């Protein structure tokens, strides 16, 4: 197994650890930081999530740069990304940190675009590369999740809006925008469906 696939496998193993840290009643104490009390389990979960984000970046970079792209990587890498992000949003909804409708829009878009990518590859043989709106969506999503796990302690100056909350809504905008863009660019796949 090559290094990018090992990194993807590590990320997959991180998913249950991430879920257990946030779902089970594990009391590791609390930390007071910048005037807010944060459970240590949430700090550890945020570190696990951040490590998963880093492995996501690294495995793709290494695989492309060293020509180590495999079918396992093509399958498991995006699957691992979706699983940890969807798990995070579901848990953040249960904590009351993310409105359910926001998580539903994000999860539905992720499933729709993943399905679209499969259809495009099957029919056209082309993989839909992530465009800038999708990359902005992913980056804002990952940072928002980390900050929301840490009680959204960084606030926008002169407001009561947390930086994680702001990034969540930026992520939501780019989630919808990039989803529409993917479907628009791939509309040829459905051309024969509406004759």
C-alpha positions, 0 to 999 in steps of 0.5 A, a space after each residue: 500500500 502506498 503512502 497516500 492510501 495509508 494516509 487515507 486509511 488513517 483518516 478513515 480510522 480517525 472517523 470513529 475516534 472523532 465520533 466517540 470523542 464527541 458522542 460518548 460521555 467522556 469527561 477529560 475536564 475543561 479548559 478556560 481559553 480566551 474567556 470561554 470554557 471548552 471541554 477537553 474532549 472537544 479540543 481533542 476531537 478538533 485536533 483529530 478533525 484537523 489532522 484528518 483535514 491535513 491528511 486529506 490535503 497531503 494524500 492528494 498532493 502526494 498521489 498526484 505529484 508522485 503518480 501514485 493515484 490508485 482506484 482505492 484512493 479514487 474511491 476511499 479518499 472522497 468517501 472518507 472526506 464525506 464521512 468525517 464532514 457529515 459526521 461532524 455536522 450531524 454532531 454539531 446539530 445535536 450540540 445546537 451549534 449548527 442549524 439542522 437546515 444548514 447541515 441538511 443543505 450541506 449533506 444533500 449537496 455532498 451526496 448529489 455532487 458525489 452521485 453526479 461525479 459517478 455518473 459523469 465518470 461512467 458516461 464520459 470518463 472524465 473526472 470533475 475537478 474541483 473548481 475554486 468555489 468547491 475549494 473555498 467551500 471545503 476550506 471554510 467548511 473545515 475551519 468552521 467545524 474546528 472553530 465550532 467544536 471549540 465553542 466558536 471562541 473567536 468573534 468578529 470585532 464589534 459583533 456577537 457573531 463567532 468566526 466559526 459561525 461566519 465561516 459556516 454561512 460562507 461555507 453554505 453559500 459556496 456549498 450551494 454555488 459550487 453544487 449548482 456549478 457542478 450540475 451546470 457544467 455536467 448538464 450534458 449528462 441529462 440532455 437525453 432525459 428531458 426530450 
